[in-house]
């Protein structure tokens, strides 16, 4: 007997008609309520998983061209995110489940969001993905304390206190932790005394975090921070030292590479991806260079290749960051809901590596929410 499985896509307070620029074909996904039926030979049917997306789509405004450039870009990012999310749902359909998906267009208006959450019972959903921004997330979280609220883009200390908020975007400061672990290990064996922090750190959060972490470990260095002009650094040619590149523009990246070339005793690391790394692979491999990044595509992963080809069939050769983030996040959340519809039971039990993102959630405290500490550690 053939069984039929359903994915329901419905739009809440969402209005749209055709006729907008290059995004027409994608916005067409929202013209009407969608019902799609998929077939499987399995006999194990279960009740549906219910997810709602709260995204700043600005659909009616885009259609009428009553939108400024900033919000138009935000609208496109949100749409790409949703299209990636919808593709993840399509990819998971062979899991023999029913998934009910609803979309609310926030238009990035706080009042609109407040009105919605007071008129619609979110507790019937197994997860809420969105809104994009912190203040709106807080409104949703404090009015729906038992429903998992996933923050897709915003990672903020202000969200830590909400026990039902899951911050999927890893904070930049955590990119330093694997590097500091390496430095601590080398330090214990070699007692190297000097650490240079090189590149841009406008808020000083990264340098402050690094100094605090090393102090907690009782690892003592002379620490120097320079944004640029690394050629002014006077180092001893006989003594090894650590250098962590914090990132920056092309010229700062080139300065870092020149600094490495001119210092044979350097032990270099990188926080975050920079294109100078792959332009200088041979050089950096001599130093066993390691860098950390939040986003990385591993072409050698067989499962990822299947996902990638699935997306390629849908969208051709063009992808952007938001499509891939939408795909990865939605895939991970739904997979965990397949295991247990109470997301809080599974969210921090195992990590997941998507097309470009990693998710490794940790509970902040007994009364706090969840943060993502999933990162890529790349050895050139």
C-alpha positions as CSV (number, residue, x, y, z in Angstrom):
1,X,0.0,0.0,0.0
2,X,1.4,3.4,-0.9
3,X,1.5,6.0,1.8
4,X,1.3,9.7,1.2
5,X,3.2,12.4,3.2
6,X,2.5,16.1,3.2
7,X,4.4,19.3,3.7
8,X,2.1,22.2,4.2
9,X,3.3,25.7,3.5
10,X,0.9,28.4,4.6
11,X,1.2,32.2,4.9
12,X,0.1,34.1,7.9
13,X,-0.8,37.8,7.4
14,X,1.2,37.6,4.2
15,X,0.2,39.3,0.9
16,X,1.8,39.2,-2.5
17,X,1.2,39.6,-6.2
18,X,3.6,39.3,-9.1
19,X,5.8,41.9,-10.7
20,X,9.1,42.8,-9.0
21,X,12.5,43.0,-10.6
22,X,14.9,40.1,-10.8
23,X,13.4,38.3,-7.8
24,X,10.1,37.6,-9.4
25,X,10.6,33.9,-9.8
26,X,11.6,33.4,-6.2
27,X,8.9,35.7,-4.7
28,X,6.4,33.6,-6.7
29,X,6.8,30.9,-3.9
30,X,4.5,33.2,-1.8
31,X,1.7,33.9,-4.2
32,X,-0.7,31.4,-2.6
33,X,-0.9,28.7,0.0
34,X,1.1,25.7,-1.2
35,X,0.2,22.1,-0.7
36,X,2.7,19.5,-1.9
37,X,2.3,15.8,-1.7
38,X,5.2,13.3,-1.6
39,X,5.1,9.6,-1.8
40,X,7.0,6.9,0.1
41,X,6.8,3.1,0.4
42,X,7.2,3.2,4.2
43,X,4.3,2.4,6.5
44,X,5.4,4.5,9.5
45,X,3.4,7.7,9.6
46,X,3.6,10.2,12.4
47,X,1.9,13.4,13.3
48,X,3.4,16.5,11.8
49,X,6.2,18.7,13.0
50,X,5.1,22.3,13.1
51,X,7.6,25.1,12.4
52,X,7.0,28.8,11.9
53,X,9.4,31.2,10.2
54,X,9.3,34.9,11.2
55,X,11.2,36.7,8.5
56,X,11.5,40.4,7.2
57,X,10.2,39.6,3.7
58,X,8.4,43.0,3.0
59,X,6.4,41.2,0.3
60,X,3.6,43.7,-0.3
61,X,6.1,46.6,0.0
62,X,8.5,45.1,-2.5
63,X,5.6,44.5,-5.0
64,X,4.5,48.1,-4.8
65,X,8.1,49.3,-4.8
66,X,7.4,51.2,-1.5
67,X,10.7,50.2,0.1
68,X,14.1,51.8,0.6
69,X,17.3,50.1,-0.5
70,X,18.3,48.9,3.0
71,X,15.0,47.1,3.5
72,X,15.0,45.8,-0.1
73,X,18.3,44.1,0.6
74,X,17.0,42.8,3.9
75,X,14.0,41.4,2.0
76,X,16.2,39.6,-0.5
77,X,18.3,38.1,2.3
78,X,15.2,36.9,4.1
79,X,13.8,35.4,0.9
80,X,17.1,33.6,0.1
81,X,17.2,32.3,3.6
82,X,13.7,30.9,3.3
83,X,14.3,29.3,-0.1
84,X,17.3,27.5,1.4
85,X,15.2,26.4,4.4
86,X,12.5,25.1,2.1
87,X,15.1,23.2,0.1
88,X,16.2,21.5,3.3
89,X,12.6,20.5,4.0
90,X,12.4,19.0,0.5
91,X,15.7,17.2,1.0
92,X,14.4,15.6,4.2
93,X,11.0,14.4,2.8
94,X,12.2,10.8,2.5
95,X,12.4,10.7,6.3
96,X,8.8,9.6,6.3
97,X,7.4,12.5,8.3
98,X,4.8,15.3,8.0
99,X,6.0,18.8,8.3
100,X,3.8,21.9,8.6
101,X,5.5,25.1,7.8
102,X,4.1,28.6,8.3
103,X,5.7,31.9,7.3
104,X,5.0,35.3,9.0
105,X,6.3,38.4,7.2
106,X,7.6,40.6,10.1
107,X,8.5,43.5,7.7
108,X,11.1,44.2,10.5
109,X,8.4,46.1,12.4
110,X,8.4,45.6,16.2
111,X,4.8,46.7,16.6
112,X,3.7,44.2,13.9
113,X,5.5,41.4,15.6
114,X,4.0,42.3,19.0
115,X,0.5,42.3,17.6
116,X,1.1,39.0,15.9
117,X,2.5,37.2,19.0
118,X,-0.5,38.4,21.0
119,X,-3.0,37.2,18.5
120,X,-1.4,33.9,17.4
121,X,-0.6,31.0,19.8
122,X,3.0,30.0,19.0
123,X,2.9,27.2,21.6
124,X,1.3,24.9,19.0
125,X,4.6,25.0,17.1
126,X,7.6,22.8,17.8
127,X,10.0,25.6,16.9
128,X,10.1,29.2,15.7
129,X,12.9,30.2,13.3
130,X,13.4,34.0,13.5
131,X,13.0,36.9,13.7
132,X,16.4,38.0,12.4
133,X,17.2,40.7,15.0
134,X,17.8,40.8,18.7
135,X,15.1,43.2,19.9
136,X,12.4,41.3,18.0
137,X,13.7,37.9,19.2
138,X,13.4,39.2,22.8
139,X,9.8,40.2,22.3
140,X,8.9,36.7,20.9
141,X,11.0,34.9,23.6
142,X,9.6,36.6,26.6
143,X,6.0,36.1,25.4
144,X,6.5,32.4,24.5
145,X,8.6,31.0,27.3
146,X,8.1,27.3,26.5
147,X,8.5,27.4,22.7
148,X,12.0,27.1,21.2
149,X,13.0,30.3,19.5
150,X,15.9,29.9,17.1
151,X,17.9,33.1,16.4
152,X,19.2,32.5,12.8
153,X,21.6,35.5,12.5
154,X,21.8,37.4,15.8
155,X,24.3,36.2,18.5
156,X,24.1,38.6,21.5
157,X,24.8,38.5,25.2
158,X,21.3,40.1,25.7
159,X,19.7,36.8,24.5
160,X,21.6,34.6,26.9
161,X,19.1,35.0,29.7
162,X,16.2,33.6,27.8
163,X,16.1,29.8,28.4
164,X,14.1,29.1,25.3
165,X,16.4,31.0,22.9
166,X,18.8,29.0,20.7
167,X,21.4,31.2,19.1
168,X,22.5,29.4,16.0
169,X,25.1,32.0,14.9
170,X,28.4,31.4,16.7
171,X,29.9,34.5,18.3
172,X,33.2,35.7,16.8
173,X,35.1,35.5,20.0
174,X,34.7,31.7,20.1
175,X,36.8,31.5,17.0
176,X,39.8,32.1,19.2
177,X,39.3,29.2,21.6
178,X,40.7,26.3,19.4
179,X,43.7,28.5,18.6
180,X,44.3,29.3,22.3
181,X,44.1,25.6,23.1
182,X,46.9,25.0,20.6
183,X,48.9,27.9,22.0
184,X,48.5,26.6,25.6
185,X,49.8,23.2,24.5
186,X,52.8,24.6,22.7
187,X,53.5,27.0,25.6
188,X,53.6,24.2,28.2
189,X,56.3,22.4,26.2
190,X,58.3,25.4,25.0
191,X,57.6,28.4,27.4
192,X,57.3,30.9,24.5
193,X,56.9,34.3,26.0
194,X,55.5,36.6,23.3
195,X,52.2,36.8,21.5
196,X,51.3,39.3,18.8
197,X,47.6,40.1,18.0
198,X,47.6,41.5,14.4
199,X,44.8,43.0,12.4
200,X,41.4,44.6,13.0
201,X,39.5,44.3,16.2
202,X,37.4,47.5,16.3
203,X,35.4,46.7,19.5
204,X,38.4,45.1,21.2
205,X,36.2,42.2,22.2
206,X,38.5,39.6,20.6
207,X,41.7,41.0,22.2
208,X,40.0,41.3,25.6
209,X,38.6,37.8,25.4
210,X,42.0,36.3,24.5
211,X,43.8,38.1,27.3
212,X,41.1,37.0,29.8
213,X,41.3,33.4,28.6
214,X,45.0,33.2,28.9
215,X,45.0,34.7,32.3
216,X,42.4,32.1,33.5
217,X,44.8,29.4,32.3
218,X,47.7,31.0,34.1
219,X,49.5,31.3,30.7
220,X,51.6,34.5,30.8
221,X,52.8,36.3,27.7
222,X,54.0,39.7,26.6
223,X,51.0,40.5,24.4
224,X,51.2,43.2,21.7
225,X,48.4,44.4,19.6
226,X,48.9,46.1,16.2
227,X,46.2,46.9,13.7
228,X,48.7,47.4,10.8
229,X,52.2,48.4,9.9
230,X,53.6,45.0,11.1
231,X,56.9,45.8,9.4
232,X,57.6,48.0,12.4
233,X,57.7,45.1,14.8
234,X,61.2,44.2,16.0
235,X,61.5,40.6,16.8
236,X,64.5,38.4,17.9
237,X,65.6,36.1,15.1
238,X,66.5,33.5,17.7
239,X,63.4,33.3,19.8
240,X,60.1,31.8,18.6
241,X,56.9,33.8,19.2
242,X,53.1,33.4,18.5
243,X,51.2,35.6,16.1
244,X,47.4,35.5,15.7
245,X,45.9,37.3,12.6
246,X,42.6,38.9,13.5
247,X,41.6,39.7,10.0
248,X,41.3,42.9,8.0
249,X,41.2,44.2,4.4
250,X,43.4,43.0,1.5
251,X,46.3,45.3,2.4
252,X,46.4,44.2,6.1
253,X,46.2,40.6,4.9
254,X,49.2,41.1,2.6
255,X,51.1,42.8,5.5
256,X,50.5,39.6,7.6
257,X,51.9,37.4,4.8
258,X,55.0,39.6,4.5
259,X,55.4,39.5,8.2
260,X,55.3,35.7,8.2
261,X,57.8,35.6,5.3
262,X,60.3,37.7,7.2
263,X,60.1,35.9,10.5
264,X,61.3,32.2,10.5
265,X,60.6,31.8,14.2
266,X,56.9,32.8,14.0
267,X,54.2,30.4,15.0
268,X,51.2,31.9,13.1
269,X,47.4,31.4,13.4
270,X,44.4,33.0,11.9
271,X,41.0,33.9,13.4
272,X,38.3,33.8,10.6
273,X,38.7,33.2,6.9
274,X,40.8,35.5,4.8
275,X,41.5,35.0,1.0
276,X,45.3,35.5,1.5
277,X,45.5,32.1,3.2
278,X,44.7,30.2,0.1
279,X,46.8,32.5,-2.1
280,X,49.8,31.5,0.0
281,X,49.2,27.9,0.9
282,X,52.8,26.7,0.2
283,X,54.2,29.3,2.5
284,X,51.7,28.8,5.3
285,X,52.0,25.1,5.2
286,X,55.7,25.4,6.1
287,X,54.5,26.9,9.4
288,X,51.7,24.3,9.9
289,X,49.3,27.2,9.8
290,X,45.8,26.8,11.4
291,X,42.8,29.0,11.1
292,X,39.3,28.9,12.4
293,X,36.1,30.0,10.6
294,X,32.4,29.9,11.0
295,X,31.7,28.9,7.4
296,X,33.5,26.3,5.3
297,X,32.5,24.1,2.4
298,X,34.2,20.7,2.4
299,X,34.0,19.2,-1.1
300,X,35.4,15.9,0.1
301,X,32.3,15.1,2.3
302,X,30.1,12.7,0.4
303,X,26.9,13.7,2.3
304,X,27.6,17.4,1.6
305,X,28.1,16.6,-2.1
306,X,24.6,15.1,-2.2
307,X,23.1,18.2,-0.5
308,X,25.1,20.5,-2.8
309,X,23.9,18.7,-6.0
310,X,20.3,18.8,-4.7
311,X,20.5,22.6,-4.3
312,X,22.2,22.9,-7.7
313,X,19.3,21.3,-9.4
314,X,17.0,23.8,-7.7
315,X,19.0,27.0,-8.1
316,X,21.6,26.3,-10.8
317,X,25.2,27.5,-10.1
318,X,24.3,30.5,-8.1
319,X,24.1,30.3,-4.3
320,X,24.5,32.9,-1.6
321,X,25.3,32.8,2.1
322,X,21.6,33.2,3.1
323,X,20.4,30.2,1.1
324,X,23.1,28.0,2.5
325,X,22.5,29.2,6.1
326,X,18.8,28.7,5.7
327,X,19.4,25.1,4.4
328,X,21.9,24.2,7.1
329,X,19.9,25.6,10.1
330,X,16.6,24.2,9.0
331,X,18.0,20.7,8.2
332,X,19.6,20.5,11.6
333,X,16.5,21.7,13.5
334,X,14.2,19.3,11.7
335,X,16.5,16.4,12.1
336,X,16.5,17.0,15.8
337,X,12.8,17.3,15.9
338,X,12.5,14.0,14.1
339,X,14.3,12.4,17.1
340,X,12.2,14.2,19.7
341,X,9.5,16.9,19.2
342,X,10.7,18.5,22.4
343,X,13.7,20.3,20.8
344,X,15.2,21.1,24.3
345,X,15.8,17.3,24.7
346,X,18.0,17.0,21.6
347,X,19.4,20.5,20.8
348,X,22.7,20.0,22.7
349,X,23.0,16.2,22.4
350,X,25.1,16.0,19.2
351,X,26.7,18.3,16.7
352,X,25.9,18.7,13.0
353,X,28.0,19.8,10.1
354,X,26.0,21.3,7.2
355,X,27.0,22.6,3.8
356,X,28.9,25.6,5.3
357,X,27.9,25.8,9.0
358,X,28.5,23.7,12.1
359,X,26.1,23.5,15.0
360,X,27.4,22.4,18.4
361,X,25.0,23.8,21.0
362,X,25.8,24.4,24.7
363,X,23.4,25.5,27.4
364,X,24.7,28.7,28.9
365,X,23.5,28.1,32.4
366,X,20.7,26.4,34.3
367,X,18.5,29.4,33.7
368,X,19.9,30.5,30.4
369,X,19.5,29.6,26.8
370,X,21.7,27.9,24.2
371,X,24.7,29.1,22.2
372,X,26.4,27.6,19.2
373,X,30.1,26.8,19.5
374,X,30.4,24.9,16.3
375,X,33.4,26.1,14.3
376,X,35.7,24.8,11.5
377,X,39.3,24.3,12.3
378,X,41.3,24.3,9.1
379,X,44.9,23.1,8.8
380,X,46.5,24.1,5.5
